[in-house]
Amino acid sequence: MQTFTHGDVVSSLGDGHDHVALVEIRRGPDNHIDVDLATDLADAILELDATDCRAIVLASEGKHFCGGGKLTGAHDDLPDSERNPLYDQTVRLFQGAIPIVAAVQGAAVGAGLGLALAADFRVATPAARFGATFARLGLHPGFGTTVTLPRVIGDQRAAEVLMTGRRVTGEEALAMGLCDRLVEPERLRVEAYALAGEIAESAPLAVRAIRRTLRRTLASEVAAATLREHAEQKLLRFTDDFREGVTATRERRPPIFTGR
């Protein structure tokens, strides 16, 4: 078995699953993402391109797949530069050659939803919650979700999910195509490996070629989208609504937005 460690990310290949690698985030229970974690994930995923890996299972230890990024409501939550280093690493997640199956338990919200959407497929549990919760924080969506979410569930449904900021249950996610398989928690990784194994049984050169065709413009679209997303976020971080959204979330109450 080959094992690679990148900070809080561990990848392993050959652990009883032919040509299927596990890339696991070990920052539980919430697995909040930041620049370091995104960098480690991209490094782990891209590193596997040079191996005999044919499919990747992306998973997290702990209660949640990814609870998004941590925001305090302060102006300096987001960099004041033209580019966001987190989003530069986000783009790298889309540059690998190998299909990815995400195993989603608990929350995949905010940037966590964006991470789940970087995968080609998602296996989830009924208790999973998907959410582009940015609008409920007084913030513009990020992590490329303005491109990836419409691509998966369609423009109309994506607009509703992005503008309401509501969370989508596992059952609804399956119905709208946001996840591909819905399984009980004890079967989550088993079924994720099963789907990855089905992919790995196909001709690897053909699979990589198919994926290149299907996703041929996706990385560049995400790169352009994250520049726009970051620009909008930089403006909104100075608003009273942003501070109120973060405070209300911390206090577990509905936000009271004033449009200021």
KOLGU-153666 format. One record per residue (C-alpha): residue in three letters; x, y, z. Coordinates in steps of 0.02 Angstrom, whole numbers, plus 32768, in hexadecimal, padded with zeros to 4 digits. Layout:
N
alaXYZ/...
This chain:
260
met800080008000/gln803C80AF7FD4/thr801881368055/phe803681F08043/thr801E827680C8/his8000832D80A4/gly7FDB838C8144/asp7F2B835B8179/val7F1082F480DB/val7F42823E80CB/ser7F3581DC8029/ser7F4A81218014/leu7F4B80B17F7B/gly7F407FF47F76/asp7EEB7FD3801D/gly7E827F427FDC/his7E307FAC7F54/asp7E827F937EAA/his7EB480387E5A/val7E44809D7ED1/ala7E95811C7F45/leu7E4E81677FE4/val7E7082208001/glu7E38824680B3/ile7E2B82EB810E/arg7E5C82D781C4/arg7E2583798213/gly7D89833C826C/pro7D09835182AA/asp7CDC83E08234/asn7D6C83DA81B6/his7D6984958197/ile7DCA84C480FC/asp7E4F854A80E9/val7EE1856C8073/asp7F5084E980C3/leu7ECD845F80BA/ala7E9D848B8007/thr7F5584877FD7/asp7F6D83DE802B/leu7ED483987FD4/ala7F0A83D57F29/asp7FBA83907F45/ala7F7582E67F77/ile7EFD82DC7EE4/leu7F7B83167E62/glu800282A47EA7/leu7F95820E7E7E/asp7F98823A7DC4/ala804581EC7DB8/thr800F81467E07/asp7FA580B67DC9/cys7F0E80FF7E23/arg7E6F80FD7DBA/ala7DF181497E33/ile7DF681AA7ED6/val7D8381A47F6E/leu7D85824E7FC4/ala7D4E823E807A/ser7D5C82928123/glu7D6A824E81D2/gly7CF782978255/lys7C4382D2825B/his7C42833D81BE/phe7C88832D810F/cys7CB883E58112/gly7C6984708177/gly7CAE84F68101/gly7D27857E8131/lys7D2C85D881D7/leu7CEF868C81D4/thr7CF087068265/gly7C9187958213/ala7D2E88018213/his7D6C8860817A/asp7E0A87F78174/asp7DAF8752815E/leu7DD3876380A4/pro7E77879D8055/asp7E7A884D8011/ser7EDF881A7F78/glu7E9C88017EC9/arg7EA587457EDE/asn7E7386D37F6D/pro7EFA86517F92/leu7E7385D67FC6/tyr7E2285E37F1C/asp7EC985CD7EC3/gln7ED485247F19/thr7E1D85037EF3/val7E43850B7E39/arg7ECC84887E50/leu7E48840D7E91/phe7DFE840C7DE1/gln7EA383EE7D87/gly7EBE83377DB2/ala7EA382AC7D35/ile7E4E822B7DA4/pro7D92821E7DC7/ile7D6182457E7A/val7CD281FE7EE2/ala7CAB82657F7E/ala7C66820B8017/val7BFB828D806E/gln7BC1827F8122/gly7B79830A818B/ala7B9183B98147/ala7BD883EC80A0/val7BB584A680AD/gly7C0085448065/ala7CAE851A802A/gly7C878467805F/leu7C01845F7FDA/gly7C8084A47F5F/leu7CF8841A7F91/ala7C7283947F77/leu7C4D83DF7ECB/ala7D0583D17E9A/ala7CE783157E97/asp7C9A82BF7E01/phe7C1E825E7E6C/arg7BD682697F1B/val7B9B81DC7F8B/ala7B3D821C8024/thr7AD681E780BA/pro7A22821B80DE/ala7A658287816D/ala7ADC82E680FA/arg7ABA839F80E2/phe7AF383FF8049/gly7AEC84BC804E/ala7B2D85547FF2/thr7B1185B88092/phe7B6E86548059/ala7AD286C08043/arg7A9D869980F5/leu7B4586E2812A/gly7B30877F80C2/leu7BB78744804C/his7BC7871A7F93/pro7BDD865F7F6B/gly7C9086257F53/phe7CFD858C7F34/gly7CBF85887E7F/thr7C0E85567EB0/thr7BC385D47E38/val7C0885647DAD/thr7C0784B77DF9/leu7B5A84B57E49/pro7AF984E67DAB/arg7B6084667D4B/val7B2283DC7DBF/ile7A6D840C7DE7/gly7A41848A7D5F/asp7A3785477D5C/gln7989855C7DA7/arg79A184EA7E3C/ala7A5085307E5A/ala7A0D85E27E5C/glu798D85B07EE0/val7A0C85567F4D/leu7A8C85E37F3F/met7A1386727F5F/thr79B586227FF0/gly7A5285DA8040/arg79E88549807D/arg7A2B849D80A4/val79FB84088039/thr79DC835F808B/gly7A2782BE804C/glu798182858003/glu796583297FA7/ala7A1A832A7F6D/leu79FE82807F1C/ala795D82BA7ECA/met79AE83557E7E/gly7A4E82FC7E4A/leu7ABE834E7ECA/cys7AF082A27F07/asp7AF682037E9F/arg7AD7817E7F23/leu7A8481887FCE/val7AB58104804E/glu7AAD80E58108/pro7B41812B816C/glu7B918082818B/arg7B94806280CF/leu7BD7810C809A/arg7C8B80E08076/val7C5D80328039/glu7BED807B7FB4/ala7C6781067F89/tyr7CED80827F6E/ala7C71801B7F09/leu7C4E80AB7E91/ala7D0880D47E85/gly7D29801B7E65/glu7CAD80197DD6/ile7D0A80AA7D87/ala7DB280557DA6/glu7D767FB97D49/ser7D64801E7CA8/ala7DF7803C7C34/pro7E5E80C27C8E/leu7E97811F7BF2/ala7DE481277BB3/val7DA481647C5C/arg7E2681EE7C64/ala7DFC82217BB2/ile7D4182257BD8/arg7D60828E7C72/arg7DCE83087C11/thr7D42831E7B93/leu7CB983337C14/arg7D1E83AD7C7F/arg7D8883FC7BF6/thr7D5D84B17C24/leu7D2F84987CDA/ala7DD484CA7D2C/ser7DDF856A7CC6/glu7D2885927CEB/val7D4685797DA5/ala7DE285E87D9B/ala7D7D86757D4B/ala7CEA865C7DC1/thr7D5486627E5F/leu7DA087087E29/arg7CF187517E19/glu7CB786FD7EBA/his7D4A87437F1B/ala7D2F87F37ED7/glu7C7A87EF7F11/gln7CA987A67FBA/lys7D2A88307FD6/leu7CA088B27FC4/leu7C2188588031/arg7C98883680C1/phe7C8A88ED80F5/thr7BCC88E98106/asp7B6388E381A4/asp7B0788508156/phe7BA787E88151/arg7BCC88098207/glu7B1887E28235/gly7B18874181CF/val7BB286FE8225/thr7B76873582D2/ala7ACB86E682B8/thr7B1A86448280/arg7B8A86428318/glu7AF58666838A/arg7A8985E58330/arg79FD86608308/pro79AD86A28268/pro7A0D87378222/ile79BB87E38218/phe79FF8835817B/thr79EB88EF815A/gly7A3688FF80AD/arg7AC8896680EE/
